[in-house]
Amino acid sequence: MKKILLLYCFIVLAFSALSVRAEGGHADRAIENALEQVRQITPDLEKSTNDFFGDAQDALPEMMKPSSADFAGAFKVIRKDGYFVEAYRKNGNFSFLQDADGEYWLVPLSYGGEKPAGSIRFMEDNGKLTFVGGGRLTDPEYFPFTYERLSESVNRSELIRNEIDEFQVVENLQYRVFYAYLRSGTEEYVIPLDSFLSEAGLIKDTVYAADEFIRKIDEYYDEETDAQKRQEAAAKGEYLYGGGVLTRAETRRLKKAAAAPEVILPAEAKANSRNFMPWIIAALAAAAAGCTVLLTRKRTKRDPQG
């Protein structure tokens, strides 16, 4: 009887493992679709990369000349401006990504090491590639994306159990972050690709359901106040640059500072006392002069013939 039970358990576990492997394979299919696009454009990417570094051979310092380019690891990035929560609530989903504010191909570059330590970017327009930037990274650990990382993140996740229908790498210009967007049927998922959002509880290379991702963003960041501050600055002819969006903690500090009474610091108090010192001296001098006049008059009354 025990042998039969053990055999039964073994069969159940074996089928469970096969099922998990079968379900986990959906990440590979999604990546394969993306890589097919890469294979189609690789000749153009390679030519454009070689042309750029060939033309800039004499102008670039040695440290800026890559040892190799990973064309198989190239990927397309969609650039999207605007706030996460505002756009998501307006559309009810991430369909706003269909209206990109720009896109480019990014080719990983190596400078003697195994990991990509830089990149070169090309904008695709009517079948032609135009150089739009690139260079070395200050920290290779923050390279925005690799297909291997995507595969590991998806297969490690317990949220995605079906085939992925859509996959995009997105650069959000408002938050200055990279993330992967995935759609499986009607379900949407987001994978942060850097550590910038970690303070909001969003961990790098972790799969989040879209509504959970938006909830965490909304709890930590104050998009409404951030937009208001930017509008106020623009009305004055000023522009707010820099990374990220106001957090709710920062908003509370701003409101507290605005409501607090003006406090004169010791240094300011000394400065103010120095400013009033000439008036004090003048007042004392006038009082002394008055006293002298009164004393003189009293003496005159007491000794009229003096």
C-alpha positions as CSV (number, residue, x, y, z in Angstrom):
1,M,0.0,0.0,0.0
2,K,2.8,2.4,0.9
3,K,4.6,1.7,-2.4
4,I,1.4,2.5,-4.3
5,L,1.0,5.8,-2.4
6,L,4.6,6.7,-3.1
7,L,4.2,5.9,-6.8
8,Y,1.0,7.9,-6.9
9,C,2.8,10.9,-5.3
10,F,5.7,10.6,-7.7
11,I,3.3,10.7,-10.7
12,V,1.5,13.7,-9.3
13,L,4.7,15.6,-8.7
14,A,6.0,14.7,-12.1
15,F,2.9,16.0,-13.9
16,S,3.0,19.1,-11.7
17,A,6.6,19.8,-12.7
18,L,5.8,19.3,-16.4
19,S,2.8,21.6,-16.1
20,V,4.9,24.3,-14.5
21,R,7.5,23.9,-17.2
22,A,4.9,24.1,-19.9
23,E,3.3,27.2,-18.3
24,G,6.8,28.7,-17.8
25,G,7.6,28.3,-21.4
26,H,5.2,31.2,-22.4
27,A,8.0,33.7,-21.6
28,D,10.2,32.1,-24.2
29,R,7.6,32.4,-26.9
30,A,7.1,36.1,-26.1
31,I,10.8,36.7,-26.2
32,E,11.1,34.8,-29.5
33,N,8.6,37.1,-31.1
34,A,10.6,40.1,-30.0
35,L,13.9,38.6,-31.1
36,E,12.5,37.9,-34.5
37,Q,12.1,41.7,-34.9
38,V,15.7,42.1,-33.8
39,R,16.9,39.5,-36.3
40,Q,15.2,41.4,-39.1
41,I,16.7,44.8,-38.3
42,T,20.2,43.5,-37.2
43,P,21.9,44.1,-40.6
44,D,20.7,47.8,-40.4
45,L,21.7,48.2,-36.8
46,E,25.2,46.7,-37.5
47,K,25.8,48.9,-40.5
48,S,24.7,52.0,-38.7
49,T,26.8,51.2,-35.6
50,N,29.9,50.5,-37.7
51,D,29.3,53.7,-39.8
52,F,29.1,55.8,-36.7
53,F,32.2,54.5,-35.0
54,G,34.0,54.5,-38.3
55,D,33.2,58.2,-38.9
56,A,34.0,59.1,-35.3
57,Q,37.1,57.0,-35.0
58,D,39.5,59.9,-34.8
59,A,37.2,62.1,-32.7
60,L,36.4,59.6,-29.9
61,P,38.9,59.0,-27.0
62,E,40.0,55.4,-26.6
63,M,37.8,54.9,-23.5
64,M,34.7,55.7,-25.6
65,K,35.5,53.1,-28.3
66,P,33.6,49.8,-27.6
67,S,35.2,46.4,-27.9
68,S,32.0,44.8,-29.2
69,A,28.3,45.4,-29.8
70,D,25.6,42.9,-28.9
71,F,23.2,43.1,-31.9
72,A,21.3,40.0,-30.8
73,G,20.5,41.8,-27.5
74,A,19.2,45.0,-29.1
75,F,15.7,46.1,-28.2
76,K,13.2,48.8,-29.0
77,V,12.3,51.4,-26.4
78,I,9.0,53.3,-26.4
79,R,9.3,56.7,-24.8
80,K,6.1,57.9,-23.0
81,D,5.7,61.2,-21.3
82,G,3.0,61.8,-18.6
83,Y,2.0,60.5,-15.2
84,F,1.3,56.9,-14.5
85,V,-1.8,57.2,-12.3
86,E,-3.4,60.0,-14.3
87,A,-3.1,58.1,-17.6
88,Y,-4.1,54.7,-16.2
89,R,-7.3,56.0,-14.5
90,K,-8.2,58.0,-17.6
91,N,-7.9,54.9,-19.9
92,G,-8.7,52.1,-17.4
93,N,-5.6,50.3,-18.6
94,F,-2.2,50.8,-20.3
95,S,-3.6,51.4,-23.7
96,F,-2.1,54.8,-23.7
97,L,1.2,53.2,-24.6
98,Q,-0.1,52.7,-28.2
99,D,0.3,56.5,-28.6
100,A,4.1,56.7,-28.1
101,D,5.9,60.0,-27.7
102,G,8.9,58.6,-29.5
103,E,10.8,55.3,-29.9
104,Y,14.4,54.1,-30.6
105,W,16.5,51.0,-30.9
106,L,19.1,50.5,-28.3
107,V,22.2,48.3,-29.0
108,P,24.3,47.2,-25.9
109,L,28.0,47.9,-26.1
110,S,30.9,46.2,-24.3
111,Y,34.1,47.9,-23.3
112,G,36.3,44.8,-22.6
113,G,34.0,43.2,-20.0
114,E,31.3,40.5,-20.2
115,K,28.4,42.8,-19.2
116,P,27.1,45.6,-21.4
117,A,28.7,48.9,-20.1
118,G,27.2,51.3,-22.6
119,S,24.8,51.6,-25.6
120,I,24.2,53.3,-28.9
121,R,20.7,54.5,-29.9
122,F,19.1,54.8,-33.3
123,M,15.8,56.3,-34.3
124,E,14.0,54.4,-37.0
125,D,12.1,56.5,-39.6
126,N,10.9,55.1,-42.9
127,G,13.3,52.2,-42.8
128,K,16.3,54.4,-42.1
129,L,18.2,54.5,-38.8
130,T,19.5,57.8,-37.4
131,F,21.9,58.1,-34.5
132,V,20.3,59.8,-31.5
133,G,22.8,59.2,-28.6
134,G,24.7,56.7,-26.6
135,G,27.9,56.3,-24.5
136,R,29.3,54.5,-21.5
137,L,27.4,53.8,-18.3
138,T,28.7,55.0,-15.0
139,D,27.3,51.8,-13.4
140,P,26.8,48.7,-15.7
141,E,24.4,47.3,-13.0
142,Y,21.8,49.8,-14.1
143,F,21.7,48.7,-17.8
144,P,18.0,49.0,-18.6
145,F,17.1,45.6,-20.0
146,T,18.2,42.2,-21.2
147,Y,16.0,39.4,-22.6
148,E,17.5,37.0,-20.1
149,R,16.4,39.2,-17.2
150,L,12.9,39.4,-18.6
151,S,12.7,35.6,-19.0
152,E,13.9,35.0,-15.4
153,S,11.4,37.6,-14.0
154,V,8.4,36.1,-15.8
155,N,9.2,32.5,-15.1
156,R,9.9,33.4,-11.4
157,S,6.5,35.1,-11.1
158,E,3.4,33.4,-9.9
159,L,1.1,36.0,-11.5
160,I,1.6,35.2,-15.2
161,R,0.4,31.7,-16.0
162,N,-0.6,32.1,-19.7
163,E,1.0,33.1,-22.9
164,I,2.2,36.7,-23.3
165,D,0.5,38.5,-26.1
166,E,2.3,41.8,-26.0
167,F,5.7,42.9,-24.7
168,Q,7.3,46.4,-24.7
169,V,10.2,48.1,-23.0
170,V,9.1,51.6,-22.0
171,E,11.0,54.7,-20.8
172,N,8.7,56.9,-18.8
173,L,10.0,60.5,-19.2
174,Q,8.1,61.9,-16.3
175,Y,9.5,59.5,-13.7
176,R,12.8,58.9,-15.6
177,V,12.4,55.1,-15.3
178,F,12.5,52.0,-17.5
179,Y,9.9,49.3,-17.2
180,A,8.7,46.3,-19.2
181,Y,5.0,46.2,-20.1
182,L,3.4,42.7,-20.6
183,R,-0.1,41.8,-21.7
184,S,-1.6,38.3,-21.3
185,G,-5.1,38.2,-22.7
186,T,-6.8,41.1,-20.9
187,E,-4.4,41.0,-17.9
188,E,-1.6,43.6,-17.8
189,Y,1.7,43.4,-15.9
190,V,4.6,45.8,-15.2
191,I,8.2,44.9,-14.4
192,P,10.4,47.8,-13.1
193,L,13.7,47.6,-14.8
194,D,15.7,49.8,-12.4
195,S,15.8,50.5,-8.7
196,F,14.4,54.1,-8.9
197,L,10.9,53.1,-7.7
198,S,12.1,50.9,-4.8
199,E,11.2,53.5,-2.2
200,A,7.6,53.1,-3.4
201,G,7.8,49.3,-2.7
202,L,8.4,48.4,-6.4
203,I,11.3,46.0,-6.6
204,K,13.5,45.8,-9.7
205,D,12.8,42.8,-12.0
206,T,9.6,41.8,-10.2
207,V,6.3,41.3,-11.9
208,Y,3.4,43.4,-10.7
209,A,-0.2,43.3,-11.8
210,A,-1.0,46.7,-13.4
211,D,-3.5,47.7,-10.7
212,E,-1.1,46.8,-7.9
213,F,1.7,48.8,-9.7
214,I,-0.6,51.9,-10.0
215,R,-1.7,51.6,-6.4
216,K,1.8,51.6,-5.1
217,I,2.7,54.6,-7.3
218,D,-0.3,56.5,-6.1
219,E,0.4,55.8,-2.4
220,Y,4.0,57.1,-2.6
221,Y,3.9,59.8,-5.2
222,D,1.7,63.0,-5.4
223,E,1.2,63.4,-9.1
224,E,-1.5,66.1,-8.7
225,T,0.7,68.4,-6.6
226,D,3.7,67.8,-8.9
227,A,1.6,68.8,-12.0
228,Q,0.4,71.9,-10.1
229,K,3.9,72.9,-9.2
230,R,5.1,72.5,-12.8
231,Q,2.2,74.6,-14.1
232,E,2.9,77.3,-11.6
233,A,6.6,77.3,-12.6
234,A,5.7,77.4,-16.3
235,A,3.4,80.4,-15.7
236,K,6.4,82.3,-14.2
237,G,8.6,81.3,-17.2
238,E,10.4,78.8,-15.1
239,Y,10.8,75.1,-15.8
240,L,11.2,72.2,-13.3
241,Y,13.9,69.8,-14.4
242,G,15.4,66.8,-12.6
243,G,14.4,63.2,-12.1
244,G,11.2,61.9,-10.6
245,V,7.9,63.3,-9.2
246,L,7.1,64.8,-5.9
247,T,6.4,62.2,-3.2
248,R,3.5,62.6,-0.8
249,A,6.0,63.0,2.1
250,E,7.7,65.9,0.2
251,T,4.2,67.5,-0.3
252,R,3.5,67.3,3.4
253,R,6.9,69.0,4.2
254,L,6.1,71.8,1.7
255,K,2.7,72.4,3.2
256,K,4.1,72.4,6.7
257,A,6.8,74.9,5.8
258,A,4.3,77.2,4.1
259,A,2.0,77.1,7.2
260,A,4.8,77.6,9.8
261,P,5.2,81.2,11.3
262,E,8.3,83.1,10.3
263,V,11.1,82.4,12.7
264,I,14.0,84.9,13.1
265,L,17.2,83.0,13.4
266,P,19.9,84.2,15.8
267,A,22.1,85.4,12.9
268,E,19.2,87.3,11.4
269,A,18.3,88.8,14.8
270,K,21.9,90.1,15.2
271,A,21.7,91.5,11.7
272,N,18.4,93.2,12.4
273,S,19.8,94.7,15.7
274,R,22.8,96.0,13.8
275,N,20.4,97.6,11.3
276,F,18.6,99.5,14.1
277,M,21.7,100.4,16.0
278,P,22.2,103.9,14.3
279,W,18.6,104.8,15.2
280,I,19.1,103.7,18.8
281,I,22.3,105.8,19.1
282,A,20.5,108.8,17.6
283,A,17.6,108.4,20.0
284,L,20.0,108.3,23.0
285,A,21.9,111.3,21.7
286,A,18.6,113.3,21.4
287,A,17.5,112.2,24.9
288,A,20.9,113.3,26.3
289,A,20.7,116.7,24.6
290,G,17.1,117.2,25.9
291,C,18.3,116.4,29.4
292,T,21.2,119.0,29.1
293,V,18.7,121.7,28.0
294,L,16.4,121.0,30.9
295,L,19.3,121.1,33.4
296,T,20.5,124.4,32.0
297,R,17.0,125.9,32.3
298,K,16.7,124.8,35.9
299,R,20.1,126.4,36.8
300,T,19.1,129.6,35.1
301,K,15.9,129.8,37.2
302,R,17.7,129.2,40.5
303,D,20.5,131.7,39.8
304,P,19.0,134.5,37.6
305,Q,22.1,136.7,38.1
306,G,24.6,134.0,37.3
